[in-house]
Amino acid sequence: MGTKPIKKQEPRELLLVQSKVKDYIRSKDLMCASDLIDSLNEEVYALLDKAGHRTLENGRKTARGSDV
């Protein structure tokens, strides 16, 4: 009985404008690590999933800002 190998998750489509994120970080006199964009992208997916669930729970098909 062995353990299953961990399957590496395929990268998701980028929902952010990478250059804009980097420009914003640089405007704060900060530097952007290579993993920042991927982490932010996953957070955006999580927020959208949350908004989608809340939208459906409220019997709607239109996601609103209040669903985030």
Phi and psi restraints in degrees (value plus and minus 20) as a CYANA .aco file:
   2 GLY   PHI    -127.5   -87.5
   2 GLY   PSI     151.7   191.7
   3 THR   PHI    -111.6   -71.6
   3 THR   PSI     131.3   171.3
   4 LYS   PHI     -93.2   -53.2
   4 LYS   PSI     119.2   159.2
   5 PRO   PHI     -86.7   -46.7
   5 PRO   PSI     125.4   165.4
   6 ILE   PHI     -94.4   -54.4
   6 ILE   PSI     101.8   141.8
   7 LYS   PHI    -100.5   -60.5
   7 LYS   PSI     106.0   146.0
   8 LYS   PHI     -91.5   -51.5
   8 LYS   PSI     109.5   149.5
   9 GLN   PHI     -90.6   -50.6
   9 GLN   PSI     115.0   155.0
  10 GLU   PHI     -86.5   -46.5
  10 GLU   PSI     122.3   162.3
  11 PRO   PHI     -83.1   -43.1
  11 PRO   PSI     118.2   158.2
  12 ARG   PHI    -105.2   -65.2
  12 ARG   PSI     141.0   181.0
  13 GLU   PHI     -79.2   -39.2
  13 GLU   PSI     117.2   157.2
  14 LEU   PHI     -95.0   -55.0
  14 LEU   PSI     103.6   143.6
  15 LEU   PHI    -119.1   -79.1
  15 LEU   PSI     -21.8    18.2
  16 LEU   PHI    -129.6   -89.6
  16 LEU   PSI     138.3   178.3
  17 VAL   PHI    -112.9   -72.9
  17 VAL   PSI      82.1   122.1
  18 GLN   PHI     -75.2   -35.2
  18 GLN   PSI     -63.9   -23.9
  19 SER   PHI     -84.2   -44.2
  19 SER   PSI     -55.9   -15.9
  20 LYS   PHI     -89.0   -49.0
  20 LYS   PSI     -60.3   -20.3
  21 VAL   PHI     -82.6   -42.6
  21 VAL   PSI     -66.7   -26.7
  22 LYS   PHI     -82.8   -42.8
  22 LYS   PSI     -61.7   -21.7
  23 ASP   PHI     -80.6   -40.6
  23 ASP   PSI     -62.4   -22.4
  24 TYR   PHI     -83.3   -43.3
  24 TYR   PSI     -66.2   -26.2
  25 ILE   PHI     -80.6   -40.6
  25 ILE   PSI     -64.4   -24.4
  26 ARG   PHI     -84.6   -44.6
  26 ARG   PSI     -52.1   -12.1
  27 SER   PHI     -85.3   -45.3
  27 SER   PSI     -39.2     0.8
  28 LYS   PHI    -114.4   -74.4
  28 LYS   PSI      -5.9    34.1
  29 ASP   PHI      37.5    77.5
  29 ASP   PSI      19.5    59.5
  30 LEU   PHI    -140.7  -100.7
  30 LEU   PSI     146.8   186.8
  31 MET   PHI    -130.7   -90.7
  31 MET   PSI     137.1   177.1
  32 CYS   PHI    -128.1   -88.1
  32 CYS   PSI      97.0   137.0
  33 ALA   PHI     -92.5   -52.5
  33 ALA   PSI     136.2   176.2
  34 SER   PHI     -83.8   -43.8
  34 SER   PSI     -45.3    -5.3
  35 ASP   PHI    -112.7   -72.7
  35 ASP   PSI     -22.6    17.4
  36 LEU   PHI     -82.7   -42.7
  36 LEU   PSI     -66.4   -26.4
  37 ILE   PHI     -81.5   -41.5
  37 ILE   PSI     -64.5   -24.5
  38 ASP   PHI     -82.8   -42.8
  38 ASP   PSI     -61.6   -21.6
  39 SER   PHI     -86.3   -46.3
  39 SER   PSI     -62.9   -22.9
  40 LEU   PHI     -83.0   -43.0
  40 LEU   PSI     -60.8   -20.8
  41 ASN   PHI     -80.7   -40.7
  41 ASN   PSI     -62.1   -22.1
  42 GLU   PHI     -84.5   -44.5
  42 GLU   PSI     -57.0   -17.0
  43 GLU   PHI     -85.6   -45.6
  43 GLU   PSI     -58.8   -18.8
  44 VAL   PHI     -83.8   -43.8
  44 VAL   PSI     -64.3   -24.3
  45 TYR   PHI     -79.3   -39.3
  45 TYR   PSI     -62.6   -22.6
  46 ALA   PHI     -83.4   -43.4
  46 ALA   PSI     -62.4   -22.4
  47 LEU   PHI     -83.7   -43.7
  47 LEU   PSI     -60.9   -20.9
  48 LEU   PHI     -87.4   -47.4
  48 LEU   PSI     -58.8   -18.8
  49 ASP   PHI     -82.4   -42.4
  49 ASP   PSI     -64.0   -24.0
  50 LYS   PHI     -80.6   -40.6
  50 LYS   PSI     -65.8   -25.8
  51 ALA   PHI     -82.8   -42.8
  51 ALA   PSI     -59.8   -19.8
  52 GLY   PHI     -84.0   -44.0
  52 GLY   PSI     -63.8   -23.8
  53 HIS   PHI     -82.8   -42.8
  53 HIS   PSI     -64.7   -24.7
  54 ARG   PHI     -85.7   -45.7
  54 ARG   PSI     -57.9   -17.9
  55 THR   PHI     -79.2   -39.2
  55 THR   PSI     -69.0   -29.0
  56 LEU   PHI     -86.6   -46.6
  56 LEU   PSI     -58.5   -18.5
  57 GLU   PHI     -81.4   -41.4
  57 GLU   PSI     -48.9    -8.9
  58 ASN   PHI    -113.0   -73.0
  58 ASN   PSI      -7.7    32.3
  59 GLY   PHI      48.5    88.5
  59 GLY   PSI       7.1    47.1
  60 ARG   PHI    -136.1   -96.1
  60 ARG   PSI     146.0   186.0
  61 LYS   PHI    -135.2   -95.2
  61 LYS   PSI     -25.4    14.6
  62 THR   PHI    -127.9   -87.9
  62 THR   PSI      97.0   137.0
  63 ALA   PHI     -95.7   -55.7
  63 ALA   PSI     119.8   159.8
  64 ARG   PHI    -140.7  -100.7
  64 ARG   PSI     145.3   185.3
  65 GLY   PHI     -78.7   -38.7
  65 GLY   PSI     -52.8   -12.8
  66 SER   PHI     -90.9   -50.9
  66 SER   PSI     -32.2     7.8
  67 ASP   PHI     -99.7   -59.7
  67 ASP   PSI     -34.1     5.9
